[in-house]
Amino acid sequence: MAGISHSSGNSKFQIDPDKNYTTPLIIVTALFFMWGFITCLNDILIPHLKEVFHLDYAQAMLIQSTFFGAYFIMSLPAGTIVSKLGYKNGIIIGLITAGIGCFLFLPAAETKIYGYFLGALFILASGITLLQVAANPYVSILGKPETSSSRLNLTQAFNSLGTTLAPQFGAWLIFTGGTLGAASLSELSPGQLMEYNLNKADAVKDPYVGLAITLLLLALLIKFAKLPSIDKSTETVEIKAGSYFGALKYKHLVLGVLCIFMYVGGEVSIGSFIISFLKQPHIAGLTEKEAANYVSIFWGGAMVGRFVGAAVLSKINPAKALGFCATVVVLLLLAVINMDGHIAMWAIVSIGLFNSIMFPTIFTLAIKGLGINTSHGSALLVMAIVGGAVVPFAQGKLADLIGIQMAFFLPVICYAYIVFYGFVGSRVKADIISVSEQEPVPSKVSH
């Protein structure tokens, strides 16, 4: 999922480029897997809590609004923590915070209050935000500068592995067996049925407590691990030379911020609705547990696409590739809206493959030619991840009004804008390109 790693620029790090940093890299890569896993677990949590608390679609999408809203609210405080305490301590604090958020699922399940689940999710997501702010740039400088792209691609792959495995894990532990059949459910009174569904909230206890323990063990491991320290003094001087006002003068950046908002919003909406969509009788009529397998295929396609994209994007125009992929997604979404059965089912699942290159491509196109304003432009793009909080909720409202299938018209609008940005909006003026020699190395991005 979303994350940014800033380049080292001309900073002086206490890093020996000829030294082997395999062990620290393995430790930090585990973080990428964990936050991808935890973020994608929301796609399982949404239909589960929707049934438990008898929520409408908009209320269920508050899960994503809470989770991705934390990116918007906590990104700047997280950056302050990392700048004052360093990358290692920032990672440890992020892991502990996320672990506390996971543990809070225990009292939320006991009290069976939906708001408590949302509070736990906000704390969990705040920890993930801090992890991303600290771990992404750390990986980019952990070794030779010329191999930083390779290291980042590796960590992105493990992030995607986490998003692919999470739905299987969630389906196995959260969508547990032991549910009553339709005939038995019909025999329950309304009060008994409500109590039965509320008791299903207990299914989240073991998975999230297990995640909490894992996160705290990782924090302990990193606490005692010998990770290289970093001196950011030179980078701090470079960052202070730029400004947000200066960054906003670049039209392709401003359009890129909106593009990130649209992309993250569209992607999260689609992933959040897959299970509910595939449960529809005229689509596939699957159970939640069966539909979770297709969520894994959706995110697995994104993982495969990243490997393919890493090879292809070095040979073709990234902006045109972005426009092409977004065009394909628009066509697939139109099939989702207008078709039934297996055509609609495979259309929505296939979107993951074409999503794969979008976030990093949008990001690098948006910061091109920003020079000393690159870091500030990057920060604005990070905050645009709040699209994952806004668009799913809006689609939930639409689903309640016009039905889940027609509500996919909202992501169509999101991806239509990405088509525009790829083919038109991402163009950089010639006078901006002329100063590119003075800018830091473009930031590396993982999503």
C-alpha positions as CSV (number, residue, x, y, z in Angstrom):
1,M,0.0,0.0,0.0
2,A,1.0,3.6,0.1
3,G,4.5,4.7,1.2
4,I,7.3,7.0,0.2
5,S,11.0,6.8,0.5
6,H,13.0,9.9,-0.1
7,S,16.4,9.9,-1.7
8,S,19.5,10.6,0.2
9,G,20.4,13.5,-2.1
10,N,23.8,14.9,-1.0
11,S,23.4,13.9,2.6
12,K,26.2,12.6,4.6
13,F,25.2,9.3,6.1
14,Q,27.2,7.1,8.4
15,I,26.9,4.3,5.8
16,D,29.8,2.4,4.2
17,P,28.6,1.7,0.6
18,D,30.9,-1.3,0.4
19,K,29.6,-2.9,3.5
20,N,27.1,-5.7,3.5
21,Y,23.8,-4.6,5.0
22,T,21.8,-7.8,4.3
23,T,20.8,-8.4,7.9
24,P,19.4,-4.9,8.6
25,L,17.7,-4.9,5.2
26,I,15.9,-8.2,6.0
27,I,14.7,-6.8,9.3
28,V,13.4,-3.6,7.8
29,T,11.8,-5.5,4.8
30,A,9.7,-7.4,7.3
31,L,8.1,-4.1,8.1
32,F,7.0,-3.7,4.5
33,F,5.4,-7.1,4.6
34,M,3.6,-6.3,7.9
35,W,2.0,-3.0,6.9
36,G,0.9,-4.4,3.6
37,F,-0.6,-7.4,5.4
38,I,-2.4,-5.2,8.0
39,T,-3.7,-2.7,5.5
40,C,-5.2,-5.3,3.2
41,L,-6.8,-7.1,6.2
42,N,-9.3,-4.2,6.2
43,D,-10.8,-5.8,3.1
44,I,-11.8,-8.7,5.2
45,L,-12.8,-6.6,8.2
46,I,-15.3,-4.5,6.3
47,P,-17.8,-7.2,5.3
48,H,-17.4,-9.0,8.6
49,L,-18.2,-5.9,10.8
50,K,-20.9,-4.9,8.3
51,E,-22.7,-8.1,9.1
52,V,-21.9,-8.0,12.8
53,F,-23.3,-4.5,13.4
54,H,-25.9,-4.5,10.6
55,L,-24.2,-1.6,8.9
56,D,-25.0,0.0,5.6
57,Y,-22.2,0.4,3.0
58,A,-21.3,3.9,4.0
59,Q,-21.0,3.0,7.7
60,A,-18.9,0.0,6.8
61,M,-16.6,2.2,4.7
62,L,-15.8,4.3,7.8
63,I,-13.2,1.5,8.4
64,Q,-11.2,2.8,5.4
65,S,-12.0,6.4,6.2
66,T,-10.5,6.0,9.7
67,F,-7.5,4.0,8.5
68,F,-6.5,6.3,5.7
69,G,-7.5,9.4,7.5
70,A,-4.7,8.7,9.9
71,Y,-2.2,9.2,7.0
72,F,-3.5,12.7,6.5
73,I,-3.6,13.6,10.2
74,M,-0.4,11.8,11.4
75,S,2.0,12.2,8.5
76,L,3.5,15.5,9.6
77,P,3.7,14.6,13.3
78,A,5.4,11.3,12.3
79,G,7.9,13.3,10.3
80,T,8.7,15.4,13.3
81,I,9.2,12.3,15.5
82,V,11.6,10.8,13.0
83,S,13.5,14.0,12.5
84,K,14.0,14.3,16.3
85,L,14.5,10.7,17.4
86,G,15.9,9.1,14.2
87,Y,14.9,6.3,11.9
88,K,15.4,3.4,14.3
89,N,13.5,4.9,17.2
90,G,10.8,6.1,14.8
91,I,10.4,2.5,13.6
92,I,10.2,1.2,17.2
93,I,7.6,3.7,18.2
94,G,5.6,3.0,15.1
95,L,5.6,-0.8,15.8
96,I,4.6,-0.2,19.5
97,T,1.8,2.1,18.4
98,A,0.5,-0.3,15.8
99,G,0.7,-3.1,18.4
100,I,-1.3,-1.2,20.9
101,G,-3.9,-0.5,18.1
102,C,-4.1,-4.3,17.4
103,F,-4.5,-5.1,21.2
104,L,-7.4,-2.6,21.4
105,F,-9.4,-4.9,19.1
106,L,-9.7,-7.1,22.2
107,P,-11.8,-4.7,24.3
108,A,-13.6,-3.5,21.1
109,A,-14.8,-7.1,20.5
110,E,-15.7,-7.5,24.2
111,T,-17.8,-4.4,24.3
112,K,-19.2,-5.0,20.8
113,I,-19.2,-1.2,20.0
114,Y,-18.4,-0.3,16.4
115,G,-16.8,3.0,17.4
116,Y,-14.3,1.2,19.5
117,F,-13.2,-0.7,16.5
118,L,-12.7,2.5,14.6
119,G,-10.7,4.0,17.4
120,A,-8.4,0.9,17.5
121,L,-8.0,1.2,13.7
122,F,-7.0,4.9,14.0
123,I,-4.3,4.1,16.5
124,L,-3.1,1.1,14.4
125,A,-3.0,3.2,11.3
126,S,-1.1,6.0,13.1
127,G,1.6,3.4,13.9
128,I,1.7,2.3,10.3
129,T,2.1,5.9,9.1
130,L,5.1,6.4,11.4
131,L,6.6,3.1,10.1
132,Q,6.3,4.3,6.5
133,V,7.8,7.7,7.2
134,A,10.8,6.1,9.0
135,A,11.3,2.8,7.1
136,N,11.0,3.9,3.4
137,P,13.9,6.4,3.4
138,Y,15.9,4.1,5.6
139,V,15.9,1.4,3.0
140,S,16.8,3.8,0.2
141,I,20.2,4.6,1.8
142,L,21.0,1.2,3.3
143,G,23.7,0.4,0.8
144,K,25.2,1.5,-2.5
145,P,23.3,4.4,-4.1
146,E,23.3,2.8,-7.5
147,T,21.4,-0.3,-6.1
148,S,18.8,1.7,-4.1
149,S,16.2,1.1,-6.8
150,S,16.8,-2.7,-6.6
151,R,16.4,-2.6,-2.8
152,L,13.2,-0.6,-3.0
153,N,11.7,-3.0,-5.6
154,L,12.5,-5.9,-3.3
155,T,10.8,-4.3,-0.3
156,Q,7.8,-3.4,-2.5
157,A,7.5,-7.0,-3.6
158,F,7.3,-8.1,0.1
159,N,4.7,-5.4,0.7
160,S,2.6,-6.9,-2.1
161,L,3.2,-10.3,-0.7
162,G,1.6,-9.1,2.5
163,T,-1.4,-7.7,0.7
164,T,-1.8,-11.0,-1.2
165,L,-1.7,-13.3,1.8
166,A,-3.8,-11.2,4.2
167,P,-7.2,-12.0,2.6
168,Q,-6.4,-15.8,3.0
169,F,-5.3,-15.3,6.6
170,G,-8.4,-13.2,7.3
171,A,-10.8,-15.6,5.6
172,W,-9.3,-18.5,7.6
173,L,-9.5,-16.9,11.0
174,I,-12.2,-14.2,10.8
175,F,-14.7,-15.9,8.4
176,T,-14.8,-18.9,10.7
177,G,-16.9,-22.0,10.2
178,G,-19.6,-22.6,12.9
179,T,-22.1,-20.3,11.3
180,L,-25.8,-21.3,11.2
181,G,-27.4,-22.2,8.0
182,A,-30.1,-20.1,6.4
183,A,-32.9,-22.3,7.7
184,S,-31.5,-22.1,11.3
185,L,-31.1,-18.3,11.1
186,S,-34.7,-17.9,9.9
187,E,-35.8,-19.6,13.2
188,L,-34.2,-17.0,15.4
189,S,-36.1,-14.0,16.7
190,P,-34.8,-10.5,15.7
191,G,-33.2,-10.2,19.2
192,Q,-31.5,-13.6,19.0
193,L,-30.3,-12.9,15.5
194,M,-28.7,-9.6,16.6
195,E,-27.0,-11.3,19.6
196,Y,-25.8,-14.1,17.3
197,N,-24.2,-11.6,14.9
198,L,-22.7,-9.5,17.7
199,N,-21.0,-12.7,19.1
200,K,-19.3,-13.1,15.7
201,A,-17.3,-9.9,16.6
202,D,-15.2,-12.2,18.8
203,A,-13.7,-13.7,15.6
204,V,-11.3,-10.7,15.3
205,K,-9.7,-11.3,18.7
206,D,-7.2,-14.0,17.9
207,P,-6.0,-12.5,14.6
208,Y,-5.3,-9.0,15.9
209,V,-3.9,-10.1,19.2
210,G,-1.5,-12.3,17.2
211,L,-0.6,-9.4,15.0
212,A,0.0,-7.2,18.2
213,I,2.4,-9.8,19.6
214,T,4.2,-10.0,16.3
215,L,4.6,-6.2,16.0
216,L,5.9,-5.9,19.6
217,L,8.4,-8.8,19.0
218,L,9.6,-6.9,15.9
219,A,10.0,-3.8,18.0
220,L,12.1,-5.8,20.5
221,L,14.2,-7.2,17.7
222,I,14.9,-3.8,16.2
223,K,15.6,-2.4,19.6
224,F,18.6,-4.7,20.1
225,A,19.6,-5.0,16.4
226,K,22.7,-3.2,15.3
227,L,21.2,-0.9,12.6
228,P,23.4,1.8,11.0
229,S,22.9,5.3,12.2
230,I,22.3,8.2,9.9
231,D,23.3,11.9,10.0
232,K,20.7,14.0,8.2
233,S,22.2,17.4,8.7
234,T,22.9,18.2,5.1
235,E,19.6,16.9,3.9
236,T,17.8,19.1,6.5
237,V,19.6,22.2,5.0
238,E,18.4,21.1,1.5
239,I,14.8,20.6,2.6
240,K,14.7,24.0,4.3
241,A,15.8,25.7,1.1
242,G,12.5,24.7,-0.6
243,S,8.9,25.5,0.4
244,Y,5.3,24.3,-0.1
245,F,4.5,27.5,-1.8
246,G,7.3,27.0,-4.2
247,A,6.2,23.4,-4.9
248,L,2.6,24.5,-5.6
249,K,3.8,26.7,-8.5
250,Y,4.3,23.6,-10.6
251,K,1.1,22.7,-12.4
252,H,2.0,19.1,-13.0
253,L,2.6,18.6,-9.2
254,V,-0.8,20.2,-8.3
255,L,-2.5,17.9,-10.9
256,G,-0.5,15.0,-9.6
257,V,-1.6,15.6,-6.0
258,L,-5.2,15.3,-7.2
259,C,-4.2,12.2,-9.2
260,I,-2.8,10.5,-6.1
261,F,-6.0,11.3,-4.3
262,M,-8.1,9.8,-7.1
263,Y,-5.9,6.7,-7.5
264,V,-5.7,5.7,-3.8
265,G,-9.4,6.4,-3.4
266,G,-10.3,4.3,-6.4
267,E,-8.0,1.5,-5.6
268,V,-9.1,1.2,-1.9
269,S,-12.8,1.5,-2.9
270,I,-12.5,-1.4,-5.4
271,G,-10.6,-3.6,-2.9
272,S,-13.1,-2.8,-0.2
273,F,-16.1,-3.8,-2.2
274,I,-14.9,-6.9,-3.9
275,I,-16.2,-9.4,-1.3
276,S,-19.6,-7.7,-1.1
277,F,-19.8,-7.5,-4.9
278,L,-19.0,-11.2,-5.4
279,K,-21.6,-12.1,-2.9
280,Q,-24.3,-10.8,-5.1
281,P,-26.4,-13.6,-6.6
282,H,-26.3,-12.3,-10.1
283,I,-22.5,-11.9,-10.0
284,A,-21.0,-15.0,-8.4
285,G,-23.1,-15.8,-5.3
286,L,-20.0,-16.6,-3.3
287,T,-19.7,-16.8,0.5
288,E,-17.4,-14.3,2.2
289,K,-14.8,-17.0,2.7
290,E,-14.9,-17.9,-1.0
291,A,-14.9,-14.3,-2.2
292,A,-11.7,-13.6,0.0
293,N,-9.8,-15.9,-2.4
294,Y,-10.5,-13.4,-5.2
295,V,-9.3,-10.5,-3.1
296,S,-6.0,-12.4,-2.9
297,I,-5.9,-12.7,-6.7
298,F,-6.7,-9.0,-7.0
299,W,-3.7,-8.0,-4.8
300,G,-1.6,-10.8,-6.3
301,G,-2.1,-9.3,-9.7
302,A,-0.7,-6.0,-8.4
303,M,2.4,-7.9,-7.1
304,V,3.0,-9.5,-10.5
305,G,2.4,-6.2,-12.3
306,R,5.1,-4.6,-10.2
307,F,7.7,-7.1,-11.4
308,V,6.6,-6.7,-15.0
309,G,6.4,-2.9,-14.7
310,A,10.0,-2.7,-13.3
311,A,11.3,-4.2,-16.5
312,V,8.9,-2.6,-19.0
313,L,8.9,1.0,-17.7
314,S,12.7,1.3,-18.4
315,K,11.9,0.9,-22.1
316,I,8.6,2.8,-22.6
317,N,7.2,6.2,-21.7
318,P,6.0,6.1,-18.1
319,A,3.3,8.7,-18.7
320,K,1.8,6.8,-21.7
321,A,2.0,3.5,-19.7
322,L,0.0,5.2,-16.9
323,G,-2.6,6.5,-19.4
324,F,-2.9,3.1,-21.0
325,C,-3.3,1.2,-17.7
326,A,-5.9,3.7,-16.5
327,T,-7.8,3.4,-19.7
328,V,-7.9,-0.4,-19.3
329,V,-9.2,0.0,-15.8
330,V,-12.0,2.3,-17.0
331,L,-13.0,-0.3,-19.5
332,L,-12.9,-3.1,-16.9
333,L,-15.0,-1.0,-14.5
334,L,-17.6,-0.4,-17.2
335,A,-17.8,-4.1,-17.6
336,V,-18.2,-4.4,-13.8
337,I,-21.2,-2.0,-14.0
338,N,-22.9,-3.4,-17.1
339,M,-22.2,-7.1,-17.0
340,D,-23.2,-10.0,-14.8
341,G,-21.7,-13.4,-13.8
342,H,-18.1,-14.4,-14.5
343,I,-17.5,-11.5,-16.9
344,A,-18.1,-8.9,-14.1
345,M,-16.3,-11.1,-11.5
346,W,-13.1,-11.4,-13.5
347,A,-13.3,-7.8,-14.7
348,I,-13.1,-6.5,-11.1
349,V,-10.4,-9.0,-10.1
350,S,-8.2,-8.1,-13.2
351,I,-8.0,-4.5,-12.1
352,G,-5.3,-5.3,-9.6
353,L,-2.8,-6.1,-12.4
354,F,-3.3,-2.7,-14.1
355,N,-3.2,-0.9,-10.8
356,S,0.3,-2.1,-10.1
357,I,2.4,0.6,-11.7
358,M,0.1,3.5,-11.0
359,F,1.1,4.9,-7.6
360,P,4.9,5.0,-8.2
361,T,4.5,6.3,-11.7
362,I,2.1,9.1,-10.7
363,F,4.5,10.0,-7.9
364,T,7.6,10.2,-10.0
365,L,5.9,12.1,-12.8
366,A,4.5,14.6,-10.2
367,I,7.9,15.5,-8.6
368,K,9.8,15.7,-11.9
369,G,11.7,19.0,-12.2
370,L,10.8,20.3,-8.7
371,G,14.4,20.9,-7.7
372,I,14.8,22.0,-4.1
373,N,11.0,21.8,-3.7
374,T,11.0,18.0,-4.2
375,S,10.7,17.1,-0.6
376,H,7.8,19.5,-0.1
377,G,6.1,18.2,-3.2
378,S,6.5,14.7,-1.9
379,A,4.9,15.6,1.4
380,L,1.9,17.0,-0.4
381,L,1.6,13.8,-2.4
382,V,1.7,11.8,0.8
383,M,-1.1,13.8,2.3
384,A,-3.2,13.1,-0.9
385,I,-3.4,9.4,0.2
386,V,-6.4,10.7,2.2
387,G,-8.3,9.8,-0.9
388,G,-8.4,6.3,0.6
389,A,-10.5,7.8,3.4
390,V,-12.9,9.9,1.3
391,V,-13.7,8.0,-1.9
392,P,-14.7,4.6,-0.3
393,F,-17.1,6.4,2.0
394,A,-18.6,8.3,-0.9
395,Q,-19.0,5.0,-2.8
396,G,-20.6,3.5,0.2
397,K,-23.2,6.2,0.2
398,L,-23.8,5.7,-3.5
399,A,-24.1,1.9,-3.0
400,D,-26.8,2.5,-0.3
401,L,-28.7,4.8,-2.8
402,I,-28.3,3.1,-6.2
403,G,-26.9,-0.3,-5.5
404,I,-23.4,-1.7,-5.2
405,Q,-22.9,-2.4,-8.9
406,M,-23.9,1.0,-10.2
407,A,-21.8,2.6,-7.4
408,F,-18.6,1.6,-9.2
409,F,-19.3,4.6,-11.4
410,L,-17.4,6.7,-8.8
411,P,-14.1,4.8,-9.4
412,V,-14.7,5.2,-13.1
413,I,-14.4,9.0,-12.6
414,C,-11.3,8.5,-10.5
415,Y,-9.5,6.5,-13.2
416,A,-10.8,8.7,-16.0
417,Y,-8.8,11.5,-14.3
418,I,-5.8,9.3,-14.2
419,V,-6.1,8.8,-17.9
420,F,-6.1,12.6,-18.3
421,Y,-3.0,12.9,-16.1
422,G,-1.1,10.2,-17.9
423,F,-1.7,11.6,-21.4
424,V,-1.9,15.3,-20.7
425,G,-1.7,16.6,-17.1
426,S,1.8,15.1,-16.3
427,R,3.6,17.1,-19.0
428,V,6.4,19.2,-17.7
429,K,7.3,22.6,-19.2
430,A,10.7,22.8,-21.0
431,D,11.9,25.5,-18.6
432,I,11.3,23.2,-15.7
433,I,13.2,20.4,-17.3
434,S,16.2,22.7,-17.8
435,V,16.7,22.9,-14.0
436,S,16.6,19.2,-13.4
437,E,20.4,19.0,-13.1
438,Q,20.1,21.0,-9.9
439,E,17.4,18.8,-8.2
440,P,18.0,15.8,-5.9
441,V,17.7,12.3,-7.2
442,P,13.9,11.6,-7.6
443,S,12.3,10.0,-4.6
444,K,11.6,6.3,-4.7
445,V,8.1,5.2,-4.1
446,S,6.4,2.1,-2.8
447,H,2.7,1.5,-2.7
